[in-house]
C-alpha cells in the first residue's frame, strides 16, 4: 500500500480537502484504485452532534456514518463509496484504545499516547486503507490521508507522530507528503515567511514534506517559488501554486499542468505498479470528461438564480453538499450558478416591524429568484420563513425543491393553505401547539441524540399512478448503480415491493438523515387535495417524495440527494430543479430515450404499454 499524506500549516480551512481530492483524482486517471481517510483532531466520536455553523455540514455515508464534510469531497471527486471507518477522530481513537484497555488487551501494561495510541492510529489506517471502495471491489493501490487542523496544534500531536512512524512503517517509495501552506498577498506582494515557518514547524515534528502546495489569491510568481524553494530546502519543482480559481473543479487541471503526476511518480514509483489496461482506459476517459465538463462552465451563456432559504446561511459550508449539487446540475445545464443566501428567519412577519429593511431585502431575493430551495435543518428558528417561501413558490409557479426538513415544511404549508388545517405543524417544535402533520418516527429514540436518526442508504419506490412525475422520468433514465431500473438489480434479482409500488418504475437508493416523518393519519386528506406522494419506502408506509402535478417543478424529498451527487453524474432532484429554474427542463427530459416522455410529464400519455413507468417509453 502506498500513502499520500496531505497536511496544512499557517491557518485551518486552507483547502487541504480539495487538494487531497484533486491528488486522488489525478492518480485515478492513471487507472489506479484510490481510497481516502480523513483525520479530525477534535474529541467528538463523529460529526453527528456538531452544529453546522460550528464545523460545516454533517456528511452522511451509505452505512449511516455521520462524518466530516471532506469525505464528501473525496466521494465526489473520486466517485468512491466510503464508510464511517474512513473518518478518524481523537474521540474515536481514544475510545478504541480505552475499550481495548478495559478488555485487558494490553496485558497490564501502562497505556500511553506513544506507543499505544500512535500504534492504534497506524493499525486503523493500514486496516481500512485496504477496504475496496469502488466498483472494482479490489484492494486500493493508494490511500490519501488528510490530516485535519494545523500542524503545531496541540490536539494534532499524536497524529503527527503516528504519521512520522507510518512513513517508516510503509517503507521507501510508499509514502508521499504534501504540506499545504498560505502565501498571503500584502499590499500586492506575495509573502513567503508564513510558509517558511510552517515548513520549519512540520520538520521539527519529524515530517519532511515532498511537496509544498502554496495557497494564494493570485498565481505564484517565479521569484516567490524560487524563494520558497531556497529557504525551505526543496527543488523549485517541489513547490506548486494553488491560486484562487473560479471553480474548484479546475484545481486538478492546474495541478496536472504543473507536473504533480510526475512528482508523485518520482517518489512513489507508480510506474512499477501493474495496472490493468481497462482501468487505464477508464481513467483516461474520466479525465477527458472531467476537463470537458469543467471547461464548459467557465463561460456559460446564461445565469440561473437560486434562493437558498435556510437556517445556517451565516456559514456557507453548512450546506456544502447542497451547493456542490447545485453546481453539478448547473454545469449539466450549461448555466452559471448564482446563489442568493436567504436567512429564513428574516422572511417571518414578526421581522417586518422590527427590521423592515432586512425583511424586504430578504423577500426581494426570494421573489427575484428563478428557483427556491429549502434544505435540511432542525429546530424552531426560521421555520415560518421557510414555510412562507414554500407557499410563495407553490402559488407563483416558481420551481421549488424541499430537502428533508424542506419537504416536511412544504407538507405543513400545503396542509394549512390547501387542506384547511390551520394549526398544522410538526412534533419537532414542541414550543408551538399544533396538529402534528409531521411526527417523530416510532422507532426513534428521544432520550439519546447521537446516532439515533434514520441514517444511511435506503430504498424509495415510485408508486402506482406516478407515471406523470418529472422526477420519476429523470430517475428512469439514470445509469447509476443507485437506481434499479425496472425494479431489478444488476444481477437480475428484484427487491420485495409493497402493494402500492409500481413494479415497472425505477427503485432509487438515496441517503437519509432524519428522525421525523409525515404523519400517516393525514396522507389521504393531503392527497385528496392534490399533494401527490409519488415515492414511498419499501414498505409503502413512510413518505419519501412529494410532487405537484400542475407545477413546473414542485418537489420535496425526505432523503438527502446531495450526498450522492457527482460532478459527472448530477443528482436527479437537483438537476430537475435547476433545469426547471433555468427554463431548460424540457431539454433535459428530452435526453431521456423516447420523445414520449415530454407528453407523459405534461399529462398527455397515450395509454400505451408501460416500460420504466412511462407510456410508450422504452429505456
C-alpha positions as CSV (number, residue, x, y, z in Angstrom):
1,X,0.0,0.0,0.0
2,X,1.2,3.5,-0.9
3,X,0.1,6.6,1.1
4,X,-0.2,10.3,0.2
5,X,-0.4,12.5,3.3
6,X,-1.9,16.0,3.0
7,X,-1.3,18.3,6.0
8,X,-1.7,22.0,6.4
9,X,0.0,25.0,8.1
10,X,-0.4,28.7,8.9
11,X,-4.2,28.5,9.1
12,X,-7.0,26.0,9.0
13,X,-9.6,25.8,6.2
14,X,-6.8,26.4,3.7
15,X,-8.1,23.9,1.1
16,X,-6.4,20.7,2.1
17,X,-9.6,18.7,1.3
18,X,-9.7,20.0,-2.3
19,X,-6.0,19.4,-2.8
20,X,-6.3,15.9,-1.4
21,X,-9.3,15.1,-3.6
22,X,-7.6,16.5,-6.6
23,X,-4.5,14.5,-6.0
24,X,-6.6,11.4,-5.7
25,X,-8.4,12.2,-8.9
26,X,-5.1,12.5,-10.8
27,X,-3.9,9.2,-9.5
28,X,-7.2,7.6,-10.5
29,X,-6.9,8.9,-14.1
30,X,-3.8,6.7,-14.4
31,X,-6.0,3.7,-13.7
32,X,-5.0,3.4,-10.1
33,X,-7.5,2.4,-7.4
34,X,-7.7,5.2,-4.8
35,X,-9.2,5.4,-1.3
36,X,-9.1,8.2,1.3
37,X,-9.1,8.6,5.1
38,X,-9.7,11.9,6.9
39,X,-8.2,12.6,10.4
40,X,-10.0,15.1,12.5
41,X,-8.3,16.1,15.8
42,X,-11.5,17.0,17.7
43,X,-12.7,15.0,20.7
44,X,-16.1,14.2,19.2
45,X,-16.7,10.5,18.3
46,X,-18.1,11.6,15.0
47,X,-19.6,14.7,13.4
48,X,-23.3,13.8,14.1
49,X,-23.9,16.1,17.0
50,X,-21.9,19.1,15.7
51,X,-23.8,22.2,14.8
52,X,-23.4,23.1,11.0
53,X,-22.3,26.5,12.0
54,X,-19.6,25.0,14.2
55,X,-17.8,22.8,11.6
56,X,-19.8,22.9,8.4
57,X,-22.2,20.3,7.3
58,X,-22.5,16.8,8.6
59,X,-22.0,14.4,5.7
60,X,-23.8,11.0,5.7
61,X,-22.4,7.8,4.1
62,X,-24.1,4.7,2.9
63,X,-23.6,2.9,6.2
64,X,-25.1,5.8,8.1
65,X,-21.8,7.2,9.3
66,X,-22.1,10.9,10.1
67,X,-18.7,12.3,9.1
68,X,-16.6,15.3,8.2
69,X,-17.6,17.2,5.1
70,X,-14.3,16.4,3.4
71,X,-15.3,12.8,2.9
72,X,-18.0,14.3,0.6
73,X,-15.2,15.9,-1.4
74,X,-13.4,12.5,-1.7
75,X,-16.6,10.7,-2.8
76,X,-17.5,13.5,-5.3
77,X,-14.0,13.7,-6.9
78,X,-13.1,10.0,-6.9
79,X,-16.6,8.5,-7.3
80,X,-16.0,6.1,-4.5
81,X,-18.1,4.9,-1.6
82,X,-16.5,5.3,1.9
83,X,-17.6,4.1,5.3
84,X,-17.6,5.6,8.8
85,X,-14.2,3.9,9.3
86,X,-12.6,6.3,6.8
87,X,-13.1,9.1,9.3
88,X,-10.8,9.1,12.3
89,X,-11.3,11.5,15.3
90,X,-9.4,11.9,18.5
91,X,-12.5,10.8,20.4
92,X,-12.9,7.7,18.3
93,X,-9.2,6.7,18.7
94,X,-9.2,7.3,22.4
95,X,-12.4,5.3,22.8
96,X,-10.9,2.5,20.7
97,X,-7.7,2.4,22.9
98,X,-9.7,2.7,26.2
99,X,-12.0,-0.2,25.2
100,X,-9.0,-2.3,24.4
101,X,-7.5,-1.5,27.8
102,X,-10.8,-2.4,29.6
103,X,-10.8,-5.8,27.8
104,X,-7.3,-6.4,29.1
105,X,-5.7,-6.5,25.6
106,X,-2.6,-4.5,26.8
107,X,-1.8,-7.3,29.3
108,X,-1.4,-5.0,32.3
109,X,1.0,-2.5,30.6
110,X,0.8,1.2,31.3
111,X,-1.2,2.5,28.3
112,X,0.4,5.6,26.8
113,X,0.0,8.0,23.9
114,X,3.2,6.6,22.5
115,X,3.3,3.8,21.5
116,X,-0.3,2.6,22.2
117,X,-2.4,5.4,20.7
118,X,0.0,6.1,17.8
119,X,0.2,2.4,17.0
120,X,-3.6,2.2,17.1
121,X,-3.8,5.1,14.6
122,X,-1.4,3.4,12.3
123,X,-3.1,0.0,12.6
124,X,-6.5,1.6,11.9
125,X,-5.2,3.3,8.7
126,X,-3.5,0.2,7.4
127,X,-6.6,-1.9,8.0
128,X,-9.2,0.4,6.4
129,X,-6.9,1.6,3.6
130,X,-7.2,-1.9,2.1
131,X,-11.0,-2.0,2.0
132,X,-12.4,-1.8,-1.5
133,X,-14.3,1.5,-2.2
134,X,-15.1,1.4,-5.9
135,X,-16.8,-0.8,-8.5
136,X,-13.8,-3.0,-9.0
137,X,-14.3,-4.5,-5.5
138,X,-10.5,-4.7,-5.3
139,X,-8.0,-3.6,-2.7
140,X,-6.9,0.1,-3.4
141,X,-3.4,0.9,-4.6
142,X,-3.1,4.2,-2.9
143,X,-4.6,5.8,0.2
144,X,-4.9,9.6,0.5
145,X,-4.7,10.7,4.2
146,X,-5.8,14.2,5.1
147,X,-4.6,15.4,8.4
148,X,-7.2,18.0,9.6
149,X,-6.4,21.1,11.6
150,X,-3.0,22.8,11.5
151,X,0.5,21.4,12.2
152,X,1.5,22.8,15.6
153,X,-1.9,22.5,17.2
154,X,-1.7,20.6,20.5
155,X,-4.5,18.2,19.6
156,X,-2.7,17.2,16.4
157,X,0.5,16.0,18.1
158,X,-0.4,12.3,18.4
159,X,-1.5,12.1,14.8
160,X,1.7,13.8,13.5
161,X,3.8,11.4,15.5
162,X,1.7,8.5,14.1
163,X,2.3,9.8,10.5
164,X,6.0,10.0,11.2
165,X,6.1,6.4,12.3
166,X,3.8,5.4,9.4
167,X,6.3,6.7,6.9
168,X,8.9,4.5,8.4
169,X,6.5,1.5,8.6
170,X,5.3,1.9,5.0
171,X,8.9,1.8,3.7
172,X,10.8,3.5,0.9
173,X,8.8,4.7,-2.2
174,X,5.5,4.1,-0.4
175,X,4.9,7.4,1.4
176,X,4.5,10.9,-0.1
177,X,3.8,14.0,2.0
178,X,2.2,17.2,0.6
179,X,2.1,20.2,3.0
180,X,-0.3,23.0,2.2
181,X,0.7,26.5,3.2
182,X,-0.5,30.0,2.8
183,X,1.2,32.7,0.8
184,X,-0.7,35.9,1.7
185,X,-0.8,38.9,-0.5
186,X,0.1,42.1,1.4
187,X,0.0,45.4,-0.5
188,X,0.3,43.5,-3.7
189,X,3.4,41.5,-2.6
190,X,3.4,37.7,-2.1
191,X,4.8,37.0,1.4
192,X,6.8,33.8,2.0
193,X,7.6,34.0,5.7
194,X,4.4,32.1,6.9
195,X,5.3,29.2,4.6
196,X,8.9,29.2,5.7
197,X,7.8,29.0,9.4
198,X,5.2,26.3,8.5
199,X,7.8,24.1,7.0
200,X,10.1,24.7,9.9
201,X,7.2,23.6,12.3
202,X,6.4,20.4,10.3
203,X,10.0,19.4,10.1
204,X,10.5,20.0,13.8
205,X,7.7,17.5,14.4
206,X,9.6,14.8,12.4
207,X,8.0,15.1,9.0
208,X,9.7,16.2,5.8
209,X,7.3,17.3,3.0
210,X,8.0,16.0,-0.5
211,X,5.8,18.8,-1.9
212,X,4.8,22.3,-0.8
213,X,1.4,23.4,-2.1
214,X,1.1,27.1,-1.8
215,X,-2.4,28.6,-1.5
216,X,-2.5,32.2,-2.7
217,X,-5.0,34.7,-4.1
218,X,-3.1,35.1,-7.4
219,X,-0.8,33.0,-9.5
220,X,2.5,32.4,-7.7
221,X,5.3,34.5,-9.2
222,X,8.6,32.7,-10.2
223,X,10.5,34.8,-7.7
224,X,8.2,33.6,-4.9
225,X,8.5,30.0,-5.9
226,X,12.3,30.3,-6.0
227,X,12.4,32.0,-2.6
228,X,10.3,29.3,-1.0
229,X,12.4,26.5,-2.6
230,X,15.6,28.1,-1.4
231,X,14.6,28.8,2.2
232,X,12.6,25.5,2.6
233,X,15.5,23.4,1.1
234,X,13.5,21.9,-1.7
235,X,13.7,22.0,-5.5
236,X,11.5,24.5,-7.4
237,X,9.6,21.6,-8.9
238,X,8.5,20.7,-5.3
239,X,6.7,24.0,-4.9
240,X,3.2,24.1,-6.5
241,X,0.9,27.1,-6.8
242,X,-2.8,26.6,-6.0
243,X,-4.2,30.0,-6.6
244,X,-7.9,31.0,-6.4
245,X,-9.9,29.8,-9.4
246,X,-13.5,30.4,-10.5
247,X,-14.3,26.7,-9.9
248,X,-12.6,24.3,-7.5
249,X,-13.2,21.6,-10.1
250,X,-10.4,23.2,-12.1
251,X,-7.9,22.6,-9.4
252,X,-7.0,19.0,-10.6
253,X,-6.3,20.5,-14.1
254,X,-4.0,23.2,-12.6
255,X,-2.1,20.6,-10.6
256,X,-1.7,18.3,-13.6
257,X,-0.4,21.2,-15.7
258,X,2.3,21.8,-13.0
259,X,3.5,18.3,-13.2
260,X,2.1,16.8,-10.0
261,X,1.8,13.3,-11.5
262,X,5.5,13.3,-12.4
263,X,6.4,14.4,-8.9
264,X,4.3,11.7,-7.4
265,X,5.7,9.1,-9.7
266,X,9.3,10.1,-8.9
267,X,8.8,9.4,-5.2
268,X,6.2,6.6,-5.2
269,X,7.5,4.8,-8.3
270,X,4.0,4.5,-9.7
271,X,5.2,3.1,-13.0
272,X,6.2,-0.1,-11.2
273,X,2.6,-0.9,-10.3
274,X,0.7,-3.3,-12.5
275,X,-2.4,-1.5,-13.9
276,X,-5.0,-3.3,-16.0
277,X,-5.4,-1.8,-19.5
278,X,-9.1,-1.4,-19.0
279,X,-8.5,0.6,-15.8
280,X,-6.1,2.8,-17.7
281,X,-8.6,3.3,-20.4
282,X,-11.4,4.1,-18.0
283,X,-9.1,6.6,-16.1
284,X,-8.2,8.4,-19.3
285,X,-11.9,8.6,-20.3
286,X,-12.8,10.0,-16.9
287,X,-10.1,12.7,-17.2
288,X,-11.2,13.8,-20.6
289,X,-14.8,14.0,-19.5
290,X,-13.8,15.9,-16.4
291,X,-11.8,18.5,-18.3
292,X,-14.6,18.9,-20.9
293,X,-17.3,19.3,-18.3
294,X,-15.5,21.7,-16.0
295,X,-14.2,23.8,-19.0
296,X,-17.7,24.3,-20.4
297,X,-18.8,26.0,-17.2
298,X,-16.1,28.7,-17.2
299,X,-18.0,31.0,-19.5
300,X,-21.7,29.8,-19.6
301,X,-24.2,31.6,-21.8
302,X,-26.6,32.5,-19.0
303,X,-27.1,32.6,-15.2
304,X,-29.6,30.8,-13.1
305,X,-30.5,32.4,-9.7
306,X,-31.4,30.1,-6.9
307,X,-32.6,31.3,-3.5
308,X,-31.3,29.1,-0.8
309,X,-33.6,29.7,2.2
310,X,-32.1,28.1,5.3
311,X,-31.3,28.4,9.0
312,X,-27.5,28.3,8.8
313,X,-26.7,30.7,6.0
314,X,-24.1,32.6,8.1
315,X,-21.6,29.7,7.3
316,X,-22.0,28.5,3.7
317,X,-20.1,25.3,4.4
318,X,-23.2,24.3,6.4
319,X,-24.7,23.5,3.1
320,X,-21.6,22.4,1.2
321,X,-23.1,19.3,-0.5
322,X,-26.2,21.2,-1.4
323,X,-24.0,23.9,-3.1
324,X,-22.0,21.3,-4.9
325,X,-25.1,19.5,-6.1
326,X,-26.4,22.8,-7.5
327,X,-23.0,23.3,-9.2
328,X,-23.1,19.9,-10.7
329,X,-26.6,20.5,-12.0
330,X,-25.8,24.0,-13.4
331,X,-22.8,22.5,-15.3
332,X,-25.1,19.9,-16.8
333,X,-27.5,22.7,-17.8
334,X,-24.6,24.9,-19.0
335,X,-25.6,27.8,-16.7
336,X,-23.7,29.9,-14.3
337,X,-25.0,29.4,-10.8
338,X,-25.9,32.4,-8.6
339,X,-27.0,31.5,-5.1
340,X,-29.0,34.1,-3.1
341,X,-28.4,33.2,0.5
342,X,-31.5,34.0,2.5
343,X,-31.8,33.7,6.3
344,X,-35.2,32.1,6.7
345,X,-35.9,34.0,9.9
346,X,-35.9,37.3,8.0
347,X,-38.9,36.2,6.0
348,X,-41.2,36.0,9.0
349,X,-43.8,38.6,9.6
350,X,-42.5,39.4,13.1
351,X,-39.4,40.8,11.4
352,X,-41.4,43.2,9.3
353,X,-42.0,45.6,12.2
354,X,-38.6,45.2,14.0
355,X,-36.3,45.2,11.0
356,X,-38.3,46.2,7.9
357,X,-35.2,46.8,5.7
358,X,-33.9,43.2,6.3
359,X,-37.4,41.8,5.8
360,X,-38.0,43.4,2.4
361,X,-34.4,42.7,1.3
362,X,-34.9,39.0,2.1
363,X,-38.2,38.9,0.3
364,X,-36.8,40.8,-2.7
365,X,-34.2,38.0,-3.1
366,X,-36.8,35.3,-2.8
367,X,-39.2,36.9,-5.3
368,X,-36.4,37.7,-7.8
369,X,-35.0,34.1,-7.7
370,X,-35.8,31.7,-10.6
371,X,-35.9,28.8,-8.1
372,X,-36.3,28.3,-4.4
373,X,-34.5,25.7,-2.4
374,X,-35.3,24.8,1.3
375,X,-32.6,22.4,2.6
376,X,-32.5,20.3,5.8
377,X,-32.4,21.7,9.3
378,X,-33.5,21.2,12.9
379,X,-35.5,23.3,15.4
380,X,-37.9,26.2,15.6
381,X,-35.9,29.2,14.3
382,X,-36.8,30.2,10.8
383,X,-39.4,27.6,10.2
384,X,-42.2,30.0,9.4
385,X,-40.0,31.8,7.0
386,X,-39.3,28.6,5.1
387,X,-43.0,27.8,5.1
388,X,-43.7,31.2,3.6
389,X,-41.0,30.6,0.9
390,X,-42.6,27.3,0.1
391,X,-46.0,29.0,-0.2
392,X,-44.6,31.6,-2.5
393,X,-43.1,29.0,-4.8
394,X,-46.3,27.0,-4.9
395,X,-48.7,29.9,-5.6
396,X,-46.4,31.6,-8.1
397,X,-45.3,28.5,-10.0
398,X,-41.6,29.1,-9.1
399,X,-39.6,25.9,-9.2
400,X,-39.2,24.5,-5.7
401,X,-37.1,21.8,-4.1
402,X,-37.5,20.9,-0.4
403,X,-34.9,18.5,1.1
404,X,-35.7,16.6,4.3
405,X,-36.9,19.4,6.6
406,X,-37.7,21.4,3.5
407,X,-40.1,18.6,2.3
408,X,-41.8,18.4,5.7
409,X,-42.3,22.2,5.8
410,X,-43.8,22.1,2.3
411,X,-46.3,19.4,3.6
412,X,-47.2,21.7,6.5
413,X,-47.7,24.7,4.2
414,X,-50.0,22.6,2.0
415,X,-52.0,21.3,4.9
416,X,-52.6,24.8,6.2
417,X,-53.4,26.5,3.0
418,X,-54.9,23.8,0.8
419,X,-56.4,21.4,3.3
420,X,-57.7,24.0,5.8
421,X,-55.7,22.6,8.7
422,X,-54.9,26.0,10.1
423,X,-52.8,24.7,13.0
424,X,-50.8,22.2,11.0
425,X,-47.3,21.8,12.4
426,X,-44.5,19.4,13.4
427,X,-43.9,17.5,16.6
428,X,-40.3,18.5,16.4
429,X,-41.3,22.0,17.5
430,X,-42.9,21.4,20.9
431,X,-43.0,25.1,21.7
432,X,-45.8,25.6,19.2
433,X,-49.1,23.6,19.9
434,X,-50.4,22.2,16.6
435,X,-52.0,19.4,14.7
436,X,-48.9,17.2,14.1
437,X,-48.8,16.7,10.3
438,X,-45.1,15.8,10.9
439,X,-44.4,13.3,13.8
440,X,-41.5,11.6,15.5
441,X,-40.7,8.2,13.9
442,X,-42.0,5.5,16.2
443,X,-38.7,3.6,16.2
444,X,-36.7,6.7,17.1
445,X,-35.0,7.3,20.5
446,X,-35.9,10.6,22.2
447,X,-33.6,10.3,25.2
448,X,-30.4,9.9,23.2
449,X,-29.4,12.0,20.2
450,X,-26.1,10.7,18.8
451,X,-26.5,8.1,16.0
452,X,-30.3,7.6,16.6
453,X,-31.7,9.0,13.5
454,X,-32.8,7.1,10.4
455,X,-29.4,7.1,8.7
456,X,-27.8,5.8,5.6
457,X,-28.8,4.3,2.2
458,X,-32.5,3.4,1.9
459,X,-34.8,2.4,-0.9
460,X,-37.5,4.6,-2.3
461,X,-40.2,3.1,-4.5
462,X,-42.2,5.2,-7.0
463,X,-45.9,4.5,-6.6
464,X,-48.6,3.2,-9.0
465,X,-50.1,6.2,-10.8
466,X,-46.9,8.3,-10.7
467,X,-46.2,7.9,-14.4
468,X,-46.6,11.7,-14.9
469,X,-43.8,12.5,-12.4
470,X,-40.9,14.6,-13.8
471,X,-38.6,13.3,-11.1
472,X,-39.5,9.7,-12.0
473,X,-38.7,10.4,-15.6
474,X,-35.3,11.7,-14.7
475,X,-34.5,8.7,-12.5
476,X,-35.9,6.3,-15.1
477,X,-33.1,7.3,-17.5
478,X,-30.3,7.0,-14.9
479,X,-27.4,4.7,-15.5
480,X,-26.4,5.0,-11.8
481,X,-25.8,1.9,-9.7
482,X,-28.1,3.7,-7.2
483,X,-31.1,3.2,-9.5
484,X,-32.6,-0.2,-10.0
485,X,-34.2,0.1,-13.5
486,X,-37.4,-1.9,-13.8
487,X,-37.0,-2.8,-10.2
488,X,-34.1,-5.1,-10.7
489,X,-30.5,-5.1,-9.6
490,X,-27.7,-5.7,-11.9
491,X,-27.8,-9.5,-11.2
492,X,-31.4,-9.7,-12.1
493,X,-32.8,-10.1,-8.6
494,X,-35.7,-8.0,-7.6
495,X,-36.3,-6.4,-4.1
496,X,-39.6,-7.0,-2.5
497,X,-42.3,-4.5,-3.3
498,X,-45.2,-3.0,-1.3
499,X,-48.7,-3.3,-2.6
500,X,-48.6,0.3,-3.9
501,X,-45.2,0.2,-5.5
502,X,-45.1,0.3,-9.3
503,X,-43.1,-2.8,-10.3
504,X,-42.1,-1.2,-13.6
505,X,-40.8,2.0,-12.1
506,X,-37.1,2.6,-11.0
507,X,-36.3,1.9,-7.4
508,X,-33.9,4.5,-6.1
509,X,-31.3,4.3,-3.4
510,X,-30.6,7.6,-1.5
511,X,-29.1,8.5,1.8
512,X,-31.2,9.6,4.7
513,X,-30.7,11.6,7.9
514,X,-33.9,12.4,9.8
515,X,-35.9,11.4,12.9
516,X,-39.3,12.9,11.9
517,X,-41.7,11.9,9.1
518,X,-45.1,12.8,7.5
519,X,-47.9,11.6,9.8
520,X,-49.7,8.7,8.0
521,X,-53.0,9.9,9.5
522,X,-53.0,12.9,7.2
523,X,-51.9,11.2,3.9
524,X,-55.4,10.6,2.5
525,X,-56.5,14.2,3.2
526,X,-53.4,15.7,1.7
527,X,-53.6,13.5,-1.4
528,X,-57.3,14.3,-1.8
529,X,-56.4,18.0,-2.1
530,X,-53.7,17.4,-4.8
531,X,-50.5,16.7,-2.9
532,X,-49.1,13.6,-4.6
533,X,-46.8,11.2,-2.6
534,X,-45.2,9.7,-5.6
535,X,-42.4,8.0,-3.7
536,X,-42.6,5.8,-0.5
537,X,-40.3,3.5,1.4
538,X,-40.0,-0.2,0.6
539,X,-42.9,-0.9,3.0
540,X,-45.2,1.7,1.4
541,X,-45.6,3.3,4.8
542,X,-43.1,6.2,5.0
543,X,-43.5,9.2,2.6
544,X,-40.3,9.8,0.6
545,X,-41.2,12.1,-2.3
546,X,-43.9,14.7,-2.8
547,X,-44.7,16.3,-6.2
548,X,-47.3,18.7,-7.6
549,X,-48.7,17.7,-11.0
550,X,-49.7,21.1,-12.2
551,X,-46.5,22.9,-11.3
552,X,-43.3,23.5,-13.4
553,X,-41.3,21.8,-10.6
554,X,-42.5,21.4,-7.0
555,X,-40.7,18.5,-5.4
556,X,-39.9,17.5,-1.9
557,X,-37.7,14.6,-0.9
558,X,-37.3,13.1,2.6
559,X,-33.8,11.9,1.7
560,X,-30.7,13.9,1.0
561,X,-29.9,13.5,-2.7
562,X,-26.9,15.9,-2.4
563,X,-24.9,13.2,-0.7
564,X,-24.7,11.2,-3.9
565,X,-24.4,14.0,-6.5
566,X,-21.2,13.7,-8.6
567,X,-19.5,16.1,-11.0
568,X,-20.1,13.8,-13.9
569,X,-23.4,12.5,-12.6
570,X,-25.6,15.2,-11.1
571,X,-28.3,14.4,-8.5
572,X,-31.6,13.9,-10.3
573,X,-33.7,16.1,-7.9
574,X,-31.2,18.9,-8.1
575,X,-30.8,18.5,-11.9
576,X,-34.6,18.7,-12.4
577,X,-34.8,21.7,-10.1
578,X,-32.0,23.7,-11.7
579,X,-33.2,22.8,-15.2
580,X,-36.7,24.0,-14.4
581,X,-35.3,27.2,-12.8
582,X,-33.2,27.8,-15.9
583,X,-36.0,27.1,-18.3
584,X,-34.4,24.0,-19.9
585,X,-36.2,21.2,-18.2
586,X,-37.7,20.0,-21.5
587,X,-34.2,19.8,-23.0
588,X,-33.0,17.7,-20.1
589,X,-36.1,15.5,-20.2
590,X,-35.7,15.1,-23.9
591,X,-32.4,13.4,-23.3
592,X,-34.5,10.5,-21.9
593,X,-34.6,8.0,-24.7
594,X,-38.0,8.2,-26.3
595,X,-39.7,11.5,-27.1
596,X,-43.0,10.4,-25.5
597,X,-41.6,11.4,-22.0
598,X,-42.5,15.0,-22.7
599,X,-46.1,14.1,-23.2
600,X,-46.2,12.0,-20.1
601,X,-44.8,14.6,-17.7
602,X,-47.3,17.1,-19.2
603,X,-50.2,14.7,-18.5
604,X,-50.8,13.6,-22.1
605,X,-49.9,9.9,-22.1
606,X,-51.1,7.8,-24.9
607,X,-52.2,4.9,-22.8
608,X,-49.6,2.6,-24.4
609,X,-47.6,-0.1,-22.7
610,X,-45.7,0.8,-19.5
611,X,-41.9,0.4,-19.6
612,X,-39.9,2.0,-16.7
613,X,-43.1,3.8,-15.7
614,X,-43.7,6.0,-18.8
615,X,-46.2,5.1,-21.5
616,X,-44.6,4.2,-24.8
617,X,-41.2,5.0,-23.3
618,X,-38.5,2.3,-23.8
619,X,-35.3,2.8,-21.9
